[in-house]
Amino acid sequence: MTSAQEASTFVPSNNQNKLKEMKATVYTQYGSPDVLQLKEVAMPVPKDNEILLQIKATAVNSGDVRLRKADPFAVRFIFGLTKPRLNILGSVFSGEVERVGIQVKQIKVGDQVFGHTDMRFGAYAEYIAVPEDGSLALKPAGISHTEAAVIPFGGVTAWHFIKKAAIKPGQKVLVVGASGAVGSAAVQLAKSLGAHVTGVCSTSNIDLVKSIGADEVIDYTKEDFTRNGQTYDVIFDSVNTISVSRSLKSLSKKGVMILSAAGMSEMLQGFWISATSGRKVLTGVISHAAADIRLLKDLVEAGKYMPVLERTYPLAQMAVAHAYVEKGHKKGNIAIEV
Ligand SMILES: NC(=O)c1ccc[n+]([C@@H]2O[C@H](COP(=O)([O-])OP(=O)(O)OC[C@H]3O[C@@H](n4cnc5c(N)ncnc54)[C@H](OP(=O)(O)O)[C@@H]3O)[C@@H](O)[C@H]2O)c1
């Protein structure tokens, strides 16, 4: 078992080696939201290079839903063939440092930090141990833990692709799924780089997408952007609801297409398009770095990025929150107050 797996593996509270207990949402089988159960488990013990964080808030993201359901099936090859090896989901957190390992240099007890667990998960809990040099930073000033917790998932995903696309001021950027966690982050990050941003969303999300800075909004229930005669330097499709060949019609000759929600077939198409035309298609799984969390903190404090939070549930209602997120219509993000 790797240390990453240990971090989120369910240790029953009657384990004789336990120091203290905490509440956590545990799942021991793949399936519907009901597999998520609130339990008492052993509190993690930070290693020498780790901090122990008392989590104040986490979030339910589309990625958590995919892992809970093992969808796509390939999830099982990484996270456990017949049942999950990691028993506590949750990839984002905001909270207060309760203890630090002896090698921890920069972070001290009482610091308020937010971040991403990378592939360790384990944030659906009262406490988590994370390495000091993990994807975390001091919480942005002026926002709550609940707001901070919903920043890293969409923010890091959108930034991973946007920095690869090297967006320049004045470029025309189209964001499909502009009301989702990744899309709302993409709108704001592209704007922060000086792009002219058009967001594609449904009627009820027009005001939201305008409020986060989109210069133009296309209501996909009334207008098909592939038929409006416009071309864009960058198309960021965060939801994968339109075929690559159709949206390609709206990409400029040397444009970049970001397919952050691509499945295997879109990845193969993307590879082919990049290899055979002047256009570039970006797909794949994102990477994580503390620098990305620090950038998001700086943007929030500079007033260039705001957390988009639709609603909040308590930890005990995790299954209800998952059922809502699974519908695929959330506006920005769903937080969990721990
Ligand atoms: N590559 C990676 O490493 C990576 C990382 C993170 C996430 N992802 C993937 O990215 C995808 C999106 O994640 P997310 O968390 O942003 O999802 P989300 O928050 O659930 O966003 C879905 C949003 O898209 C809107 N939408 C639905 N159909 C649409 C359409 N046809 N056109 C425009 N907007 C539409 C929905 O609102 P309405 O229904 O009201 O329109 C909703 O606001 C997921 O599949 C996730 O697995 C990939």
The ligand as a Gaussian input file, in Angstrom:
#p B3LYP/6-31G(d) Opt

LIG

0 1
 N       -9.198000      16.372000     -17.351000
 C       -9.262000      16.313000     -16.037000
 O       -8.285000      15.957000     -15.353000
 C      -10.542000      16.726000     -15.360000
 C      -10.496000      17.373000     -14.124000
 C      -11.690000      17.785000     -13.550000
 C      -12.910000      17.544000     -14.191000
 N      -12.931000      16.878000     -15.364000
 C      -14.212000      16.587000     -16.054000
 O      -14.809000      17.806000     -16.445000
 C      -16.217000      17.628000     -16.544000
 C      -16.925000      18.877000     -16.030000
 O      -16.689000      18.994000     -14.691000
 P      -17.417000      20.109000     -13.817000
 O      -17.074000      19.762000     -12.411000
 O      -17.110000      21.465000     -14.279000
 O      -18.960000      19.789000     -14.069000
 P      -20.216000      20.505000     -13.431000
 O      -19.789000      21.509000     -12.421000
 O      -21.191000      19.459000     -13.051000
 O      -20.742000      21.367000     -14.693000
 C      -21.726000      21.066000     -15.510000
 C      -22.287000      22.436000     -15.979000
 O      -22.407000      22.417000     -17.373000
 C      -23.696000      22.907000     -17.744000
 N      -24.097000      22.249000     -19.004000
 C      -24.723000      21.061000     -19.151000
 N      -24.920000      20.806000     -20.469000
 C      -24.382000      21.849000     -21.157000
 C      -24.261000      22.159000     -22.532000
 N      -24.758000      21.357000     -23.484000
 N      -23.647000      23.303000     -22.873000
 C      -23.157000      24.146000     -21.948000
 N      -23.258000      23.913000     -20.600000
 C      -23.855000      22.769000     -20.221000
 C      -24.580000      22.598000     -16.552000
 O      -25.653000      23.504000     -16.413000
 P      -27.033000      23.335000     -17.252000
 O      -27.376000      21.875000     -17.235000
 O      -28.025000      24.204000     -16.553000
 O      -26.715000      23.839000     -18.613000
 C      -23.629000      22.747000     -15.372000
 O      -23.617000      24.067000     -14.857000
 C      -16.534000      16.333000     -15.822000
 O      -16.861000      15.363000     -16.789000
 C      -15.243000      15.965000     -15.131000
 O      -15.081000      14.575000     -15.010000
 C      -11.772000      16.482000     -15.979000

